[in-house]
């Protein structure tokens, strides 16, 4: 499960950078890269959202050690 969480964390960080670009410069990188294929854009957003949910487990990781 550790590998899945690391992969999910990478996707979550990429998603955070994309949201940072939207907030700072009003530039949506995902839309810019895939504007001609809206279903791909939607799939990317879904993947990042699921990865964020997977990373919730990282919040409780240290509680399991005690």
DSSP file (Angstrom, degrees, kcal/mol; ACC not computed):
  #  RESIDUE AA STRUCTURE BP1 BP2  ACC     N-H-->O    O-->H-N    N-H-->O    O-->H-N    TCO  KAPPA ALPHA  PHI   PSI    X-CA   Y-CA   Z-CA
    1    1 A X     >        0   0    0      0, 0.0     4,-2.2     0, 0.0     5,-0.2   0.000 360.0 360.0 360.0 -25.0    0.0    0.0    0.0
    2    2 A X  H  >  +     0   0    0      1,-0.2     4,-2.0     2,-0.2     5,-0.1   0.884 360.0  51.5 -61.2 -39.0    3.0    2.3    0.6
    3    3 A X  H  > S+     0   0    0      2,-0.2     4,-2.3     1,-0.2    -1,-0.2   0.906 108.6  50.8 -65.2 -41.5    3.7    2.5   -3.2
    4    4 A X  H  > S+     0   0    0      1,-0.2     4,-2.6     2,-0.2    -1,-0.2   0.905 110.0  50.5 -62.7 -41.0    0.1    3.4   -4.0
    5    5 A X  H  X S+     0   0    0     -4,-2.2     4,-2.3     2,-0.2    -1,-0.2   0.873 109.5  50.6 -66.2 -36.2    0.2    6.2   -1.4
    6    6 A X  H  X S+     0   0    0     -4,-2.0     4,-2.0     2,-0.2    -2,-0.2   0.914 112.2  46.6 -67.1 -41.9    3.4    7.5   -2.9
    7    7 A X  H  X S+     0   0    0     -4,-2.3     4,-2.1     1,-0.2    -2,-0.2   0.918 113.0  50.0 -64.1 -42.6    2.0    7.5   -6.4
    8    8 A X  H  X S+     0   0    0     -4,-2.6     4,-2.3     1,-0.2    -2,-0.2   0.881 108.0  53.8 -62.9 -37.8   -1.2    9.2   -5.0
    9    9 A X  H  X S+     0   0    0     -4,-2.3     4,-2.4     2,-0.2    -1,-0.2   0.895 106.4  51.8 -64.5 -39.5    0.9   11.8   -3.3
   10   10 A X  H  X S+     0   0    0     -4,-2.0     4,-2.4     2,-0.2    -2,-0.2   0.936 111.5  46.7 -61.3 -46.4    2.7   12.7   -6.5
   11   11 A X  H  X S+     0   0    0     -4,-2.1     4,-2.4     1,-0.2    -2,-0.2   0.878 111.6  51.9 -63.6 -37.0   -0.6   13.1   -8.3
   12   12 A X  H  X S+     0   0    0     -4,-2.3     4,-2.2     2,-0.2    -1,-0.2   0.897 109.5  49.1 -66.8 -39.8   -1.9   15.2   -5.4
   13   13 A X  H  X S+     0   0    0     -4,-2.4     4,-2.2     2,-0.2    -2,-0.2   0.912 110.6  50.4 -65.4 -42.5    1.1   17.5   -5.5
   14   14 A X  H  X S+     0   0    0     -4,-2.4     4,-2.3     1,-0.2    -2,-0.2   0.917 110.5  50.7 -60.4 -42.3    0.7   17.9   -9.3
   15   15 A X  H  X S+     0   0    0     -4,-2.4     4,-2.4     1,-0.2    -2,-0.2   0.883 108.3  52.1 -61.9 -38.9   -2.9   18.8   -8.7
   16   16 A X  H  X S+     0   0    0     -4,-2.2     4,-2.2     2,-0.2    -1,-0.2   0.888 108.7  50.3 -65.4 -38.7   -1.9   21.3   -6.0
   17   17 A X  H  X S+     0   0    0     -4,-2.2     4,-2.3     2,-0.2    -2,-0.2   0.913 109.7  51.0 -64.5 -41.9    0.5   23.0   -8.5
   18   18 A X  H  X S+     0   0    0     -4,-2.3     4,-2.0     1,-0.2    11,-0.2   0.930 111.5  47.1 -61.1 -45.5   -2.2   23.1  -11.1
   19   19 A X  H  X S+     0   0    0     -4,-2.4     4,-2.6     1,-0.2    -1,-0.2   0.859 109.3  55.2 -65.3 -34.4   -4.6   24.8   -8.6
   20   20 A X  H  X S+     0   0    0     -4,-2.2     4,-2.8     2,-0.2     5,-0.3   0.905 107.3  49.4 -62.2 -41.6   -1.7   27.2   -7.6
   21   21 A X  H  X S+     0   0    0     -4,-2.3     4,-2.3     2,-0.2     6,-1.4   0.887 111.3  49.7 -63.9 -38.7   -1.4   28.2  -11.3
   22   22 A X  H  X S+     0   0    0     -4,-2.0     4,-1.3     4,-0.3    -2,-0.2   0.930 115.2  43.5 -64.7 -44.7   -5.1   28.8  -11.5
   23   23 A X  H  < S+     0   0    0     -4,-2.6    -2,-0.2     2,-0.2    -1,-0.2   0.895 122.7  35.3 -69.8 -40.6   -5.1   30.9   -8.3
   24   24 A X  H  < S+     0   0    0     -4,-2.8    -3,-0.2    -5,-0.2    -2,-0.2   0.895 138.0  11.6 -81.3 -41.8   -2.0   32.9   -9.1
   25   25 A X  H  < S-     0   0    0     -4,-2.3    -3,-0.2    -5,-0.3    -2,-0.2   0.367  90.9-119.2-122.6   2.9   -2.2   33.4  -12.8
   26   26 A X     <  +     0   0    0     -4,-1.3     2,-0.5    -5,-0.5    -4,-0.3   0.901  69.9 138.2  53.7  42.4   -5.7   32.3  -13.8
   27   27 A X        -     0   0    0     -6,-1.4     2,-0.9    -9,-0.1    -1,-0.2  -0.970  43.1-159.0-123.7 116.0   -4.0   29.6  -16.0
   28   28 A X     >  -     0   0    0     -2,-0.5     4,-2.3     1,-0.2     5,-0.1  -0.834   4.7-170.8 -97.5 104.6   -5.4   26.1  -16.1
   29   29 A X  H  > S+     0   0    0     -2,-0.9     4,-2.4   -11,-0.2     5,-0.2   0.873  84.5  52.5 -63.7 -40.2   -2.6   23.8  -17.3
   30   30 A X  H  > S+     0   0    0      1,-0.2     4,-2.3     2,-0.2    -1,-0.2   0.928 111.9  45.7 -63.9 -44.7   -4.8   20.7  -17.7
   31   31 A X  H  > S+     0   0    0      1,-0.2     4,-0.7     2,-0.2    -1,-0.2   0.895 112.4  52.2 -64.1 -39.5   -7.3   22.7  -19.8
   32   32 A X  H  < S+     0   0    0     -4,-2.3     3,-0.3     1,-0.2    -2,-0.2   0.897 114.7  41.3 -62.9 -41.6   -4.4   24.1  -21.8
   33   33 A X  H  < S+     0   0    0     -4,-2.4    -2,-0.2     1,-0.2    -1,-0.2   0.842 130.1  24.5 -76.6 -33.5   -2.9   20.7  -22.5
   34   34 A X  H >< S+     0   0    0     -4,-2.3     3,-1.7    -5,-0.2     7,-0.4  -0.019  75.1 127.0-125.0  30.0   -6.1   18.8  -23.2
   35   35 A X  T 3< S+     0   0    0     -4,-0.7     3,-0.3    -3,-0.3    -1,-0.1   0.775  76.3  54.1 -64.5 -24.6   -8.7   21.4  -24.3
   36   36 A X  T 3  S+     0   0    0      1,-0.2     2,-0.3    -3,-0.2    -1,-0.3   0.597 111.1  47.7 -83.7  -8.3   -9.5   19.4  -27.5
   37   37 A X    X>  +     0   0    0     -3,-1.7     4,-1.5     1,-0.1     3,-0.8  -0.712  64.1 174.4-130.7  81.1  -10.3   16.3  -25.5
   38   38 A X  H 3> S+     0   0    0     -2,-0.3     4,-2.2    -3,-0.3     5,-0.2   0.778  77.1  61.2 -63.1 -26.9  -12.6   17.2  -22.5
   39   39 A X  H 3> S+     0   0    0      2,-0.2     4,-2.2     1,-0.2    -1,-0.2   0.878 103.4  50.7 -67.8 -35.4  -13.1   13.6  -21.4
   40   40 A X  H <> S+     0   0    0     -3,-0.8     4,-2.3     2,-0.2    -1,-0.2   0.905 109.3  51.8 -65.3 -41.6   -9.3   13.3  -20.7
   41   41 A X  H  X S+     0   0    0     -4,-1.5     4,-2.0    -7,-0.4    -2,-0.2   0.919 110.7  47.6 -60.4 -44.1   -9.4   16.5  -18.7
   42   42 A X  H  X S+     0   0    0     -4,-2.2     4,-2.2     1,-0.2    -2,-0.2   0.897 110.2  52.2 -64.7 -40.9  -12.3   15.2  -16.6
   43   43 A X  H  X S+     0   0    0     -4,-2.2     4,-2.6     1,-0.2    -1,-0.2   0.895 107.9  52.1 -62.7 -40.6  -10.5   11.8  -16.1
   44   44 A X  H  X S+     0   0    0     -4,-2.3     4,-2.4     1,-0.2    -1,-0.2   0.919 109.6  48.8 -62.5 -43.6   -7.4   13.7  -14.9
   45   45 A X  H  X S+     0   0    0     -4,-2.0     4,-2.1     1,-0.2    -1,-0.2   0.889 111.7  49.7 -63.6 -38.3   -9.5   15.7  -12.4
   46   46 A X  H  X S+     0   0    0     -4,-2.2     4,-2.6     2,-0.2     5,-0.2   0.922 110.3  50.1 -65.9 -43.6  -11.1   12.4  -11.1
   47   47 A X  H  X S+     0   0    0     -4,-2.6     4,-2.4     1,-0.2    -2,-0.2   0.920 111.5  48.1 -60.7 -44.6   -7.7   10.7  -10.7
   48   48 A X  H  X S+     0   0    0     -4,-2.4     4,-1.9     1,-0.2    -1,-0.2   0.895 111.9  50.6 -64.8 -39.0   -6.3   13.7   -8.7
   49   49 A X  H  X S+     0   0    0     -4,-2.1     4,-1.7     2,-0.2    -2,-0.2   0.915 111.2  47.1 -64.1 -43.8   -9.5   13.7   -6.5
   50   50 A X  H  X S+     0   0    0     -4,-2.6     4,-2.2     1,-0.2    -2,-0.2   0.892 110.3  53.4 -64.6 -39.4   -9.2   10.0   -5.8
   51   51 A X  H  X S+     0   0    0     -4,-2.4     4,-1.9     1,-0.2    -1,-0.2   0.876 105.6  54.2 -64.2 -36.4   -5.5   10.3   -5.0
   52   52 A X  H  < S+     0   0    0     -4,-1.9     4,-0.5     1,-0.2    -1,-0.2   0.897 108.4  49.1 -61.9 -40.0   -6.4   13.1   -2.6
   53   53 A X  H >< S+     0   0    0     -4,-1.7     3,-1.0     1,-0.2     4,-0.4   0.887 108.6  52.8 -66.9 -38.7   -8.8   10.7   -0.8
   54   54 A X  H >< S+     0   0    0     -4,-2.2     3,-1.4     1,-0.2     4,-0.2   0.882 103.3  59.0 -62.1 -37.5   -6.1    8.0   -0.7
   55   55 A X  T >X S+     0   0    0     -4,-1.9     3,-1.3     1,-0.3     4,-0.6   0.620  82.5  80.8 -71.9 -11.2   -3.8   10.4    0.9
   56   56 A X  H X> S+     0   0    0     -3,-1.0     3,-1.2    -4,-0.5     4,-0.7   0.855  83.6  65.5 -59.0 -31.9   -6.2   10.9    3.8
   57   57 A X  H X4 S+     0   0    0     -3,-1.4     3,-0.6    -4,-0.4     4,-0.4   0.792  89.2  65.2 -60.3 -27.8   -4.7    7.7    5.1
   58   58 A X  H X4 S+     0   0    0     -3,-1.3     3,-0.7    -4,-0.2     4,-0.4   0.795  92.4  62.6 -65.7 -27.3   -1.3    9.5    5.5
   59   59 A X  H << S+     0   0    0     -3,-1.2    -1,-0.2    -4,-0.6     3,-0.2   0.844 111.4  36.6 -64.2 -32.9   -2.9   11.7    8.2
   60   60 A X  T <X S+     0   0    0     -4,-0.7     4,-1.0    -3,-0.6     3,-0.4   0.329  87.5 101.1-103.2   6.1   -3.5    8.6   10.4
   61   61 A X  H X> S+     0   0    0     -3,-0.7     3,-0.7    -4,-0.4     4,-0.7   0.901  83.1  47.7 -59.5 -44.9   -0.3    6.7    9.5
   62   62 A X  H 3> S+     0   0    0     -4,-0.4     4,-0.6     1,-0.2    -1,-0.2   0.731 102.3  64.3 -72.7 -21.8    1.5    7.7   12.7
   63   63 A X  H 34 S+     0   0    0     -3,-0.4     3,-0.5     1,-0.2    -1,-0.2   0.819  98.0  55.7 -69.6 -29.3   -1.5    6.8   14.9
   64   64 A X  H << S+     0   0    0     -4,-1.0    -1,-0.2    -3,-0.7    -2,-0.2   0.787  99.4  61.3 -72.4 -27.2   -1.2    3.1   13.8
   65   65 A X  H  <        0   0    0     -4,-0.7    -1,-0.2    -3,-0.2    -2,-0.2   0.748 360.0 360.0 -71.4 -24.4    2.5    3.0   15.0
   66   66 A X     <        0   0    0     -4,-0.6    -1,-0.2    -3,-0.5    -2,-0.1   0.458 360.0 360.0 -86.5 360.0    1.6    3.7   18.6
